[in-house]
């Protein structure tokens, strides 16, 4: 099981889809190539290290064959994610990819249509962006540029003392 790591009082909470091979092996989310890219982008665009935010996934166990999580798996893990969000109480949530954005925004829209905007969420904001694996596998520079822009939006939201949405 890969639960989540980071500052339990973080103002920034990042949520991905589910553990991959490296995460399953280490018990920590986003430690493989996707995690390394994500850490670098957060450091460059927001100016904080991994220890200063919280990071978790929608599903807590790696689906067999690294397939997409099934709806029943997502729903069975949802109470754990909700409890993490309650405990940390972040100001800004960044969803990484379709699964996290669709779950938290309760929509079927694609990440390509959702990203680029802030959404009211739990008294703060939610910022959808691409999963870093999309940049590594198919999107390259264009996906990284979009992720950078979304992380800048998250930084701006973090810097506002009183967000009115």
Protein Blocks (a to p, Z undefined) as FASTA:
>chain_A
ZZbgcjfkbfbdcddfbdcfklmmnopahkbmmlmmmmmmmmmmnopafklpccddfblc
dcehhiacdfklmmmmmmmmmmmmmmnopabdcdedjklmmmmnopabdfklmgopacde
ehiacdddddfklmmmmnmmmlmmmmmmmmmmmmmmmmpmbacZZ
